[in-house]
Amino acid sequence: MAGGTKLLILTVGGSADPLVSALREYGPDYTYFVCSGDSKGRPGSEVMVDGPGEPCGPGKKAIVFQLGLAPNVYEKIVLDNPDDLNEIWTRLEEVDRKAAAEFTSAQRWTNYTGGTKTMSVGAVLFSLERGWNLAFMEGPRRDLVRVTGGENWIAVNTGKVKGGLLIGDCWDFLTGHDYAAAGDLLKPILNDASVTLDFKDKILMLRNLCRAFESWDRFDHAQSLEMLERYKGGQIGCWKVEAKKIMGLINAGPYFMVCDLLRNADRRALHKNFDDAVARLYRAVELLSQTVLREKGMETSDLKVESLPVDLREKYSAMKNEKGKIQLPLVRGYELLVDLVDPLGIELYQPNRDRLLNAIEIRNNSILAHGLAPVGEDGYEKSGRVMRDFVVSGLEMVARGVAVSQLPGEEIIGWCGF
């Protein structure tokens, strides 16, 4: 059918008057009447839709006859048990799939005025989840049981409710530091006209912070800092400073990137991505020695003989490759620290050499290194834990005061005023 079709889910039960008013007010092109079937000899609300006689009260025919609706502009969704929330949800899912297949760019509304309380609750929950607009009929109450007149179609502003539900889902993602998933979750509500500008401002801030820490998660600290600079605040300010330290924009020592590799590895392990975690820990072990040597004026990627003590020059000159360069892999870098009688080599590497080499061997067999085997949780415990403990101990030796604190998680939500 053509685009712009007006669809209506209408829960049926109680007085028919507000339901007739709903159909007249909205004027749907196609209606899904959600009603109950006969049960234990008692008629269900199905008869109110298109049953014979006067099922809607004295002198009142069924709804479709009152309105002159043709059989091809409506269908009945007949429930076996109108108080079974699971059945209601399942049947409405069927409606949603059918509507998506048969109608293009339709205006989709749910009016939950009639029916059992469970029918109304199910219709509301479903509509919030699947993006159907919500409305009810407002009218005078002659008693405390039901609305009987219901002459006014009242659209429900669901923006804050939908936003609140999204914040709950976002909390779950941020608890696991899944910044990309949290940011993607928030994107659609920014285009929701039912959301107030004030609420959108908070959502936009939250999404931008998720994107900032997603960039940080990818080691794109420059992009992260650019996005963090848009906002002020104590906690945000602390992470701006941390990013600047990692980037070398603040002279606070060279070991912050090593810390960042550690916390990134911890996040990978939290997500059960053990190969990624071990790969980052291997790099942290390597970067630790490279940084110590760089402080001494030595680069493992191109070690200059003249930067070495005289008594070591002959030994390391023999390590030149076919390009005439001395390039030291991880273990050779630590062996150089031993030769230099550096505490990191003598006090940490030498006593833990065998354990570290065993851990590196597991890493080398990983699909992300030189092998084909996944690391797995057991391999992470045997390899990743050893390398992590090694780096933490090394940082305590060479960079006192550098804390390995994890990136923020669900507390980001509070920073945005929620």
C-alpha atoms as one frame of an Amber mdcrd trajectory, in Angstrom:
protein
   0.000   0.000   0.000   1.033   3.615  -0.424   3.172   5.526   2.046   1.585
   7.715   4.691  -1.030   5.125   5.640  -2.531   5.649   9.088  -2.455   2.489
  11.199  -4.108   1.983  14.572  -3.831  -0.707  17.219  -6.944  -0.429  19.376
  -7.441  -2.427  22.569 -11.078  -3.428  22.935 -13.138  -3.931  26.095 -15.317
  -2.001  28.500 -17.352   0.776  26.969 -17.412   1.003  23.180 -18.091   4.739
  23.105 -14.486   5.931  23.593 -13.303   3.389  21.018 -15.778   4.646  18.438
 -14.640   8.191  19.246 -10.993   7.132  18.799 -11.690   5.797  15.321 -13.600
   8.921  14.355 -10.937  11.245  15.757  -7.909   9.533  14.231  -9.528   8.182
  11.060  -7.156   5.236  10.491  -6.810   3.585   7.096  -6.344   0.224   8.789
  -7.162  -0.906  12.319  -5.970  -3.845  14.413  -8.619  -4.551  17.044  -6.958
  -6.333  19.992  -9.772  -8.168  21.712 -10.583 -11.228  23.813 -12.330 -14.366
  22.608 -15.139 -16.284  24.286 -14.085 -17.940  27.540 -15.988 -20.434  29.682
 -19.288 -19.627  28.035 -18.869 -15.885  28.407 -18.502 -13.679  25.309 -15.244
 -11.849  24.892 -14.773  -8.300  23.632 -14.466  -9.714  20.104 -18.252  -9.338
  19.691 -17.919  -5.578  20.236 -15.910  -5.339  17.038 -18.215  -6.988  14.492
 -20.609  -9.237  16.400 -24.327  -9.470  15.600 -27.101  -7.621  17.349 -26.340
  -4.893  19.854 -23.124  -6.037  21.626 -22.109  -2.504  22.613 -25.194  -1.786
  24.672 -28.867  -1.085  24.135 -29.407   0.303  20.662 -25.685   0.112  19.822
 -24.426  -2.146  17.088 -20.867  -3.445  16.896 -18.127  -0.866  16.387 -17.471
  -1.526  12.694 -21.208  -1.262  11.899 -21.535   1.995  13.815 -18.761   3.419
  11.650 -19.520   1.599   8.404 -16.049   0.028   8.197 -15.477  -2.379   5.310
 -14.014  -5.823   6.077 -10.781  -4.989   4.225  -9.807  -2.069   6.508  -9.547
  -3.909   9.779  -8.656  -7.204  11.392  -9.157  -8.722  14.802  -6.314  -9.894
  17.026  -8.227 -12.316  19.233  -6.515 -13.250  22.490  -7.072 -16.557  24.245
  -6.239 -14.948  27.586  -6.475 -11.132  27.778  -4.532 -11.204  31.060  -1.528
 -13.082  29.643   1.111 -10.416  29.046   3.311 -12.802  27.039   0.491 -13.676
  24.648  -0.353 -10.004  24.162   3.288  -9.189  23.390   3.623 -12.102  20.962
   0.460 -11.195  19.061   1.472  -7.534  18.829   4.869  -8.580  17.496   2.996
 -10.374  14.721   1.084  -7.164  14.030   4.331  -5.190  13.873   5.931  -7.592
  11.399   2.801  -7.664   9.244   2.467  -3.881   9.267   6.106  -3.455   8.257
   5.661  -5.870   5.363   2.350  -4.498   4.059   2.587  -0.746   4.683   5.295
   1.732   3.732   6.144   4.787   5.865   2.957   4.381   7.844   1.881   6.530
  10.772   1.599   3.992  13.567  -0.518   4.641  16.640  -1.721   2.585  19.580
  -4.776   3.634  21.575  -4.880   1.707  24.838  -8.127   3.041  26.313 -10.141
  -0.198  26.148  -9.532  -3.763  27.246  -8.131  -5.313  30.399  -5.404  -3.624
  32.390  -2.990  -6.272  31.130  -3.965  -5.532  27.542  -3.282  -1.830  28.098
   0.039  -2.505  29.837   1.106  -4.884  27.079   0.116  -2.415  24.367   2.038
   0.414  26.049   5.196  -1.645  26.633   5.107  -2.972  23.084   4.588   0.483
  21.571   7.459   2.013  23.541   9.744  -0.825  22.447   8.711  -0.847  18.768
   8.179   2.858  18.166   4.388   3.056  17.859   2.915   6.367  19.046   0.621
   6.213  22.054  -2.768   7.777  22.714  -5.803   7.345  24.934  -9.307   8.730
  25.025 -10.101  11.253  27.719 -13.633  11.847  28.886 -15.803  12.240  31.948
 -15.948   9.343  34.419 -19.367   8.564  35.750 -17.812   6.087  38.150 -14.386
   4.765  39.201 -14.543   1.780  36.860 -14.122   3.058  33.324 -14.272   5.962
  30.937 -17.655   5.874  29.203 -17.656   8.976  27.000 -14.058   9.407  25.938
 -14.526  12.087  23.317 -10.986  13.473  23.208  -7.990  11.764  21.565  -4.983
  12.519  23.789  -1.539  11.821  22.344   0.950  10.698  24.974   4.346  12.396
  25.075   6.553   9.335  25.471   9.867  11.105  24.952  10.976  11.160  28.582
   9.759   7.602  29.161  11.623   6.293  26.111  14.641   8.312  27.153  14.540
   6.830  30.630  14.374   3.312  29.234  17.317   4.065  26.952  19.334   5.412
  29.872  18.784   2.093  31.639  20.091   0.165  28.628  22.931   2.647  28.264
  23.881   2.041  31.908  24.308  -1.659  31.162  26.605  -0.979  28.199  28.690
   1.586  30.069  29.128  -0.746  33.031  31.021  -2.945  30.590  32.801   0.056
  28.986  31.067  -0.645  25.674  31.095   2.978  24.594  30.283   2.320  20.932
  27.129   0.341  21.746  25.992   2.970  24.264  26.505   5.799  21.773  24.666
   3.963  18.989  21.775   3.281  21.337  21.290   6.979  22.024  21.391   8.216
  18.426  17.728   7.616  17.393  16.185   9.544  20.288  17.944  12.728  19.180
  15.594  12.741  16.170  12.489  12.057  18.256  10.179  15.061  18.180   8.537
  13.993  21.441  11.733  14.592  23.423  12.180  18.006  25.047  15.166  20.159
  24.116  16.503  20.059  27.672  16.420  16.265  27.675  17.995  16.157  24.212
  20.855  18.352  25.426  21.604  15.820  28.147  21.340  12.911  25.710  23.617
  14.709  23.243  26.210  15.302  25.946  26.039  11.662  26.997  26.382  10.448
  23.412  29.336  12.757  22.775  31.079  11.503  25.910  30.446   7.914  24.796
  31.991   8.770  21.428  34.935  10.464  23.155  35.751   7.384  25.222  35.091
   5.132  22.226  37.868   7.061  20.461  40.043   6.662  23.546  39.273   2.936
  23.466  40.777   2.899  19.938  43.856   4.799  21.158  42.730   7.895  19.235
  43.482  10.196  22.145  43.537  13.325  19.956  39.967  12.763  18.790  38.904
  11.917  22.321  40.439  15.090  23.735  38.792  17.194  21.039  35.373  15.917
  22.087  36.069  16.149  25.824  37.138  19.792  25.421  33.517  20.666  24.588
  32.531  20.145  28.209  33.579  21.432  31.602  33.389  19.666  34.929  35.603
  18.151  37.567  35.553  14.543  36.409  35.633  15.389  32.704  38.500  17.762
  33.415  40.504  14.969  35.050  40.248  12.843  31.899  41.208  15.780  29.698
  44.380  16.089  31.745  44.983  12.331  31.475  44.625  12.455  27.684  47.087
  15.327  27.522  49.566  13.356  29.617  49.338  10.391  27.270  49.812  12.662
  24.254  52.767  14.405  25.860  50.997  17.778  25.921  51.639  17.931  29.656
  55.103  17.079  30.913  54.193  14.396  33.436  56.564  11.589  32.513  56.557
   9.099  29.641  54.760   6.141  31.205  51.090   7.082  30.784  50.767   5.213
  27.490  51.940   2.049  29.238  49.152   2.557  31.807  46.657   3.131  29.022
  47.606  -0.178  27.395  47.010  -1.937  30.715  43.522  -0.542  31.221  42.666
  -1.192  27.574  43.734  -4.813  28.049  41.561  -5.027  31.162  38.548  -3.860
  29.139  39.254  -6.440  26.431  39.441  -9.168  29.075  36.171  -7.936  30.606
  34.550  -8.512  27.207  36.142 -11.981  26.982  38.329 -10.824  24.075  41.353
 -12.582  25.513  43.488 -12.551  22.350  43.102  -8.774  22.131  43.870  -8.437
  25.837  47.076 -10.479  25.603  48.191  -8.571  22.490  47.895  -5.290  24.389
  49.683  -6.659  27.442  52.552  -7.881  25.278  52.835  -4.383  23.849  52.759
  -2.917  27.377  55.661  -5.191  28.439  57.585  -4.127  25.349  56.771  -0.418
  25.687  57.867  -0.412  29.326  61.441  -1.414  28.455  61.474   0.809  25.369
  60.467   3.803  27.479  63.140   3.139  30.097  65.767   2.820  27.374  64.506
   5.937  25.589  65.052   7.853  28.823  68.675   6.774  28.502  68.833   7.984
  24.887  68.505   4.517  23.346  65.937   3.408  20.737  65.332  -0.330  20.333
  64.132   0.228  16.750  67.490   1.692  15.777  70.015   1.345  18.571  73.088
   3.516  18.035  76.342   1.929  19.159  77.668   5.264  20.393  74.750   5.504
  22.866  76.057   2.383  24.672  78.759   2.146  27.289  82.104   1.330  25.693
  82.236  -2.200  27.132  78.916  -3.124  25.439  79.553  -1.724  21.974  81.298
  -4.752  20.492  78.564  -7.127  21.709  75.730  -5.081  20.247  77.562  -4.168
  17.042  77.459  -7.870  16.217  73.640  -7.678  16.237  73.401  -5.415  13.192
  70.996  -6.697  10.542  71.409  -6.664   6.756  70.456  -2.977   6.731  73.196
  -2.185   9.213  70.735  -1.439  12.007  70.580  -2.789  15.523  66.932  -3.584
  16.200  66.098  -5.199  19.502  62.929  -7.268  20.001  61.234  -7.402  23.395
  63.494  -9.921  25.148  66.684  -8.351  23.772  65.504  -5.016  25.104  65.271
  -6.412  28.613  68.628  -8.179  28.212  70.112  -4.782  27.390  68.667  -3.406
  30.628  70.392  -6.275  32.448  73.682  -5.413  30.720  73.199  -1.795  31.755
  72.615  -2.950  35.358  69.283  -1.122  35.321  66.962  -2.052  38.239  64.150
  -2.968  35.819  66.409  -5.573  34.253  68.221  -6.775  37.365  65.449  -6.674
  39.993  62.361  -7.415  37.889  63.231  -9.078  34.587  65.927 -11.499  35.717
  63.997 -13.064  38.645  60.839 -13.374  36.492  62.481 -14.239  33.178  61.218
 -17.814  32.862  57.628 -16.954  33.827  57.621 -14.013  31.421  59.020 -16.099
  28.545  56.372 -18.785  29.118  53.696 -16.105  29.010  55.138 -14.678  25.794
  55.142 -18.142  24.215  51.387 -18.438  24.782  50.986 -15.026  23.173  53.163
 -16.053  20.223  50.864 -19.004  19.524  47.850 -16.683  19.395  45.998 -16.065
  16.145  46.839 -12.378  16.585  50.572 -13.081  16.773  52.315 -15.966  14.965
  50.019 -18.931  15.596  46.509 -20.131  14.945  45.240 -20.989  18.433  42.919
 -18.692  20.388  44.247 -17.667  23.788  41.022 -18.370  25.688  40.343 -17.609
  29.315  42.754 -20.269  30.577  45.524 -18.933  28.345  44.802 -15.421  29.553
  45.203 -16.534  33.169  48.540 -18.156  32.355  49.846 -15.457  30.034  47.967
 -12.196  30.442  48.004 -12.158  34.225  51.753 -12.758  34.293  52.451  -9.937
  31.839  50.066  -7.574  33.602  51.631  -8.197  37.015  55.065  -7.715  35.455
  54.145  -4.315  33.996  52.436  -3.119  37.196  55.540  -4.042  39.196  57.705
  -2.284  36.633  55.655   0.890  36.798  55.965   0.901  40.577  59.734   0.862
  40.110  60.145   3.478  37.381  57.032   5.681  37.570  55.857   6.146  41.124
  52.599   8.076  41.278  51.296   6.782  37.943  47.972   5.110  38.727  46.394
   2.487  36.473  42.784   3.678  36.900  40.123   2.389  34.528  38.221   4.663
  32.137  34.845   5.835  33.454  31.786   3.663  32.998  28.214   4.223  34.106
  29.210   7.282  36.135  29.294   9.190  32.814  25.492   9.250  32.977  25.604
  11.264  36.198  28.018  13.772  34.652  25.261  14.634  32.145  22.690  15.543
  34.782  20.630  12.352  34.825
